[in-house]
Amino acid sequence: MTGLVLQDISKRFGASTVVEQVQLAVPAGSFVCLLGPSGCGKTTLLRMIAGLETPSQGLILLDGQDITALPTHQRELGMVFQSLALFPHLSVGENIAYPLRIRGRPRAEQARRTEELLNLVHLPGYGDRPVAQLSGGQRQRVAIARALALSPRLFLLDEPLSALDAKLREAMQLELRQLQQRLGITTVVVTHDQREAMTMADLVVVMGEGRVRQAAPPIEIYRHPADAFVADFIGSTNLLELERDAQGRASAFGCALPGVPAPAAGRATLSIRPEDLQLTVPGDGALSGRVSFVRDLGATIETFIEVGGKVLVAVTTPRARAQVQPGDAVGVVLPPENCVVLAS
């Protein structure tokens, strides 16, 4: 069953097009991350889903219902903003119960629902505490609980973890994902953090210049990027210019690459992840390079190799580390099964 469908959604501000012809189907109960650099249109898209912006064209459907023109308060949404927007003069419990109170729900229902949500976000007994006494992670939980108070059909979050430190952010990513799985609510999160998207999402939607560049599960985005923008934005990759040589073979830096499809148009871009590059002794079948830098990060070793005026990066574990030093001549092997030829 499809939960959220965007049909040909565009948004223009004057002569500027911020979101362009977005087509997206989000299965009910799934966790979706809108991912992209600043200014790519992801927050504007989320605001249109929430009803805070009106699309210039297109339709927004939720569980088969056209909600394009429906006011925000009638869309049955839960929202968490980057600022969290908690009320500092209210207690934790009063913040959580606020959506119920303004809709005139009985006090007994407010109290019962608040207690349920405090337990759900692992804050039992915090109802009477002032918000000012909470840590960043606790405030995050309160904002999530408040957004869930009315049992929304759709849960929207705009950069919800960006203000947290790295360790707490990773812990909250896991908590948020587990909470979403327990509740089964269709969830859309805006983020610019690739690790966050890869950790939490069922579906990653990579946006660039107002368009959806690729929408797929995280591992497919990583292993089979649709174009050079996606390959370069998601994780780290080596991008090489690929050519068709006189014998019709794929080649890079003048070296034939057996097993790699030759570009039909004569030239293309090849993407290969650093962990897939293999270092060997110089010789036939390998690109000729020279080590320019080695960086030991503890869990991984990064080796930078200059090949034909371009720097490639290979990543290995300490156990599999090639015993090379800056200045050493090396061969670089590109396993064809790990090479992705991208559309120009």
C-alpha positions as CSV (number, residue, x, y, z in Angstrom):
1,M,0.0,0.0,0.0
2,T,1.3,3.4,-1.0
3,G,1.3,6.0,1.8
4,L,2.5,9.2,0.3
5,V,2.6,10.0,-3.4
6,L,4.0,13.2,-5.0
7,Q,3.0,13.7,-8.6
8,D,4.9,16.2,-10.7
9,I,5.5,18.6,-7.8
10,S,7.2,21.9,-8.6
11,K,7.7,25.1,-6.6
12,R,8.6,28.4,-8.1
13,F,9.4,31.7,-6.3
14,G,9.1,34.3,-9.0
15,A,11.5,33.3,-11.8
16,S,13.4,30.9,-9.6
17,T,12.4,27.2,-9.6
18,V,13.3,25.6,-6.2
19,V,11.7,22.2,-6.7
20,E,11.2,20.8,-10.2
21,Q,8.8,18.0,-11.3
22,V,9.3,15.7,-8.4
23,Q,7.8,12.2,-8.8
24,L,7.9,10.1,-5.6
25,A,6.0,7.1,-4.1
26,V,6.6,6.4,-0.4
27,P,5.3,3.0,0.7
28,A,3.1,3.2,3.9
29,G,5.1,2.6,7.0
30,S,8.5,3.3,5.5
31,F,11.2,5.6,6.6
32,V,12.4,8.1,3.9
33,C,15.3,10.5,4.0
34,L,15.4,13.5,1.7
35,L,19.1,14.0,1.3
36,G,21.1,16.7,-0.5
37,P,23.4,19.7,-0.2
38,S,22.1,23.1,1.1
39,G,19.8,24.8,-1.3
40,C,18.8,21.6,-3.2
41,G,15.1,22.0,-2.4
42,K,14.6,19.3,0.2
43,T,13.2,21.5,2.9
44,T,10.9,23.3,0.5
45,L,9.6,19.8,-0.6
46,L,9.0,18.8,3.0
47,R,7.1,22.1,3.7
48,M,4.9,21.4,0.7
49,I,4.1,17.9,2.1
50,A,3.3,19.6,5.4
51,G,1.1,22.2,3.8
52,L,3.3,25.1,4.9
53,E,4.1,25.9,1.2
54,T,1.7,25.6,-1.8
55,P,3.0,23.7,-4.8
56,S,3.2,25.7,-8.1
57,Q,2.0,22.5,-9.8
58,G,1.4,18.9,-9.0
59,L,-0.5,16.7,-6.5
60,I,0.2,15.4,-3.0
61,L,-1.7,12.2,-2.1
62,L,-1.7,10.6,1.4
63,D,-3.3,7.2,1.6
64,G,-5.1,7.9,-1.7
65,Q,-6.5,11.2,-0.5
66,D,-5.6,14.4,-2.4
67,I,-4.2,16.7,0.4
68,T,-2.6,19.3,-2.0
69,A,-5.0,22.1,-0.9
70,L,-5.8,20.8,2.6
71,P,-4.7,23.1,5.5
72,T,-1.8,21.8,7.6
73,H,-4.0,21.2,10.7
74,Q,-6.3,18.9,8.7
75,R,-3.5,16.7,7.2
76,E,-3.0,14.5,10.4
77,L,0.7,15.2,10.5
78,G,3.3,15.1,13.2
79,M,6.2,17.5,12.7
80,V,9.6,18.0,14.4
81,F,11.5,21.2,13.4
82,Q,15.2,21.7,13.5
83,S,14.7,24.2,16.4
84,L,12.4,21.7,18.2
85,A,10.1,24.7,19.1
86,L,9.4,23.5,22.6
87,F,7.5,25.9,24.9
88,P,10.0,26.9,27.6
89,H,7.3,28.1,30.1
90,L,5.6,24.7,30.0
91,S,6.7,21.4,31.7
92,V,7.6,18.4,29.7
93,G,4.2,16.9,30.2
94,E,2.4,20.1,29.2
95,N,4.5,20.3,26.0
96,I,3.6,16.8,25.0
97,A,-0.1,17.3,25.9
98,Y,-0.3,20.7,24.1
99,P,-1.7,19.3,20.8
100,L,-4.4,17.4,22.7
101,R,-5.3,20.4,24.9
102,I,-5.8,22.8,22.0
103,R,-8.2,20.3,20.4
104,G,-10.2,20.1,23.6
105,R,-9.5,16.5,24.5
106,P,-10.5,15.6,28.1
107,R,-7.8,16.0,30.8
108,A,-7.9,12.3,31.6
109,E,-7.1,11.5,28.0
110,Q,-4.3,14.1,28.0
111,A,-2.7,12.6,31.1
112,R,-3.0,9.0,29.8
113,R,-1.6,9.8,26.4
114,T,1.3,11.9,27.9
115,E,2.2,9.0,30.2
116,E,2.2,6.6,27.2
117,L,4.4,8.8,25.2
118,L,6.9,9.5,28.0
119,N,7.3,5.7,28.3
120,L,7.6,5.4,24.5
121,V,10.5,7.9,24.4
122,H,12.2,6.5,27.5
123,L,11.4,9.5,29.7
124,P,9.1,8.0,32.4
125,G,8.6,10.3,35.4
126,Y,9.8,13.4,33.5
127,G,6.3,14.9,33.1
128,D,6.6,17.6,35.7
129,R,10.2,18.7,34.9
130,P,10.9,22.1,33.3
131,V,12.1,21.9,29.7
132,A,15.1,24.0,30.6
133,Q,16.4,21.3,32.8
134,L,16.6,18.7,30.0
135,S,19.7,17.7,28.0
136,G,19.7,18.1,24.2
137,G,18.8,14.4,23.6
138,Q,16.0,14.6,26.2
139,R,14.5,17.7,24.5
140,Q,14.7,15.9,21.2
141,R,12.6,13.0,22.7
142,V,10.1,15.5,24.1
143,A,9.7,17.1,20.6
144,I,9.2,13.7,19.1
145,A,6.6,12.7,21.7
146,R,4.7,15.9,21.2
147,A,4.6,15.3,17.4
148,L,3.2,11.8,18.0
149,A,0.5,12.9,20.5
150,L,-2.3,12.8,18.0
151,S,-1.3,9.5,16.3
152,P,-0.4,11.1,13.0
153,R,-0.7,9.4,9.6
154,L,2.5,11.0,8.5
155,F,5.6,12.0,10.5
156,L,7.8,14.8,9.2
157,L,11.2,15.9,10.6
158,D,13.4,18.7,9.3
159,E,17.1,18.2,10.2
160,P,15.9,17.0,13.7
161,L,19.4,15.9,15.0
162,S,21.6,18.5,13.5
163,A,22.1,20.4,16.8
164,L,23.3,17.4,18.7
165,D,26.9,16.4,19.2
166,A,28.2,13.5,17.0
167,K,27.9,10.7,19.6
168,L,24.5,11.7,20.8
169,R,23.3,12.2,17.2
170,E,24.3,8.6,16.4
171,A,22.4,7.3,19.4
172,M,19.3,9.3,18.5
173,Q,19.4,8.0,14.9
174,L,19.1,4.5,16.3
175,E,16.4,5.4,18.7
176,L,14.4,7.3,16.1
177,R,14.6,4.4,13.7
178,Q,13.6,1.8,16.2
179,L,10.7,4.0,17.4
180,Q,9.4,4.4,13.8
181,Q,9.6,0.7,13.2
182,R,7.6,0.0,16.4
183,L,4.9,2.5,15.5
184,G,4.9,1.8,11.7
185,I,4.3,5.5,10.8
186,T,5.2,6.7,7.4
187,T,8.1,9.0,8.1
188,V,10.0,11.6,6.0
189,V,13.2,13.2,7.3
190,V,15.2,16.0,5.7
191,T,18.9,15.7,6.3
192,H,22.2,16.7,4.7
193,D,24.0,14.0,6.7
194,Q,24.8,11.1,4.5
195,R,25.6,8.7,7.4
196,E,22.2,9.6,9.0
197,A,20.4,8.8,5.8
198,M,22.2,5.6,5.2
199,T,21.7,4.5,8.8
200,M,18.0,5.1,9.1
201,A,16.3,5.1,5.8
202,D,14.4,2.4,3.9
203,L,14.4,4.8,0.9
204,V,17.0,7.6,0.3
205,V,15.9,10.4,-2.0
206,V,19.0,12.3,-3.3
207,M,18.2,15.8,-4.4
208,G,20.3,18.2,-6.4
209,E,19.3,21.6,-8.0
210,G,15.6,21.0,-7.1
211,R,15.3,17.6,-8.8
212,V,15.3,14.1,-7.6
213,R,18.6,12.6,-8.8
214,Q,17.9,9.1,-7.5
215,A,15.5,7.4,-5.1
216,A,16.4,3.9,-4.0
217,P,17.4,1.9,-0.9
218,P,20.6,3.0,0.8
219,I,22.8,0.1,-0.5
220,E,21.6,0.6,-4.1
221,I,22.4,4.3,-3.9
222,Y,25.9,3.5,-2.6
223,R,26.7,0.7,-5.0
224,H,24.8,1.8,-8.1
225,P,24.6,5.6,-8.2
226,A,22.6,7.0,-11.0
227,D,25.1,9.7,-12.0
228,A,28.3,11.4,-11.0
229,F,26.5,13.8,-8.7
230,V,25.0,11.0,-6.6
231,A,28.3,9.0,-6.7
232,D,30.2,12.0,-5.4
233,F,27.7,13.1,-2.8
234,I,27.1,9.7,-1.2
235,G,30.2,8.6,0.7
236,S,33.6,8.8,-0.9
237,T,34.4,7.7,-4.4
238,N,37.0,7.9,-7.1
239,L,35.7,9.4,-10.4
240,L,37.8,8.7,-13.5
241,E,37.3,9.7,-17.1
242,L,36.6,6.6,-19.1
243,E,37.3,6.4,-22.8
244,R,36.7,3.9,-25.7
245,D,40.1,3.1,-27.2
246,A,40.9,2.3,-30.8
247,Q,40.1,-1.4,-30.2
248,G,36.7,-0.6,-28.7
249,R,37.8,-1.3,-25.1
250,A,37.2,0.8,-22.0
251,S,40.3,2.6,-20.9
252,A,41.5,5.1,-18.3
253,F,44.8,7.0,-18.3
254,G,45.6,5.1,-21.5
255,C,45.3,1.6,-19.8
256,A,42.7,-0.9,-21.0
257,L,40.3,-2.0,-18.3
258,P,39.2,-5.6,-19.2
259,G,35.6,-6.4,-18.1
260,V,34.5,-2.8,-17.8
261,P,31.9,-1.8,-20.4
262,A,33.3,0.6,-23.0
263,P,31.3,3.9,-23.2
264,A,29.0,4.0,-26.2
265,A,29.4,7.7,-26.7
266,G,33.2,7.5,-26.6
267,R,33.6,9.0,-23.1
268,A,31.9,8.5,-19.8
269,T,32.7,8.7,-16.0
270,L,33.7,5.7,-14.0
271,S,33.0,5.5,-10.3
272,I,34.8,3.1,-7.9
273,R,34.7,3.3,-4.1
274,P,38.0,3.6,-2.2
275,E,37.5,0.3,-0.4
276,D,37.3,-1.4,-3.8
277,L,40.6,-0.1,-5.2
278,Q,43.4,-2.7,-5.0
279,L,47.1,-1.8,-4.8
280,T,49.7,-4.1,-6.4
281,V,53.1,-4.0,-7.9
282,P,53.4,-1.9,-11.1
283,G,52.8,-4.0,-14.3
284,D,50.4,-5.0,-17.0
285,G,46.7,-4.8,-16.2
286,A,47.2,-2.1,-13.6
287,L,47.2,1.7,-13.7
288,S,50.6,3.1,-12.9
289,G,50.7,5.4,-9.9
290,R,52.8,6.8,-7.1
291,V,51.9,7.0,-3.4
292,S,51.6,10.7,-2.4
293,F,50.3,10.3,1.2
294,V,49.2,7.6,3.7
295,R,46.8,8.4,6.5
296,D,46.3,6.0,9.4
297,L,42.8,6.6,11.0
298,G,43.0,3.6,13.4
299,A,40.2,1.5,12.0
300,T,41.1,2.2,8.4
301,I,44.2,3.2,6.4
302,E,43.8,5.7,3.5
303,T,46.4,5.6,0.8
304,F,46.5,8.5,-1.8
305,I,47.9,7.6,-5.2
306,E,48.7,10.0,-8.0
307,V,47.7,8.5,-11.3
308,G,48.1,10.6,-14.5
309,G,47.8,13.9,-12.6
310,K,44.7,12.7,-10.6
311,V,44.7,11.6,-7.0
312,L,42.9,8.3,-6.2
313,V,42.2,7.1,-2.7
314,A,42.3,3.4,-1.6
315,V,41.0,2.4,1.9
316,T,41.9,-0.8,3.7
317,T,41.9,-2.2,7.2
318,P,45.2,-2.2,9.1
319,R,45.4,-6.0,8.7
320,A,45.1,-5.7,4.9
321,R,47.3,-2.6,4.7
322,A,49.7,-2.5,1.7
323,Q,53.2,-1.9,2.9
324,V,53.8,1.3,0.9
325,Q,55.2,4.7,1.7
326,P,55.0,8.1,0.0
327,G,57.1,8.1,-3.1
328,D,56.6,4.4,-3.8
329,A,55.6,3.3,-7.3
330,V,52.4,1.1,-7.2
331,G,50.0,-0.5,-9.6
332,V,46.3,0.3,-9.1
333,V,43.7,-2.4,-10.1
334,L,40.1,-1.5,-10.7
335,P,38.0,-4.8,-10.3
336,P,35.4,-4.6,-13.0
337,E,32.7,-5.9,-10.8
338,N,33.1,-2.8,-8.5
339,C,33.2,-0.3,-11.4
340,V,30.1,1.7,-12.2
341,V,29.9,3.5,-15.5
342,L,27.9,6.6,-15.1
343,A,25.7,8.4,-17.5
344,S,27.3,11.6,-18.9
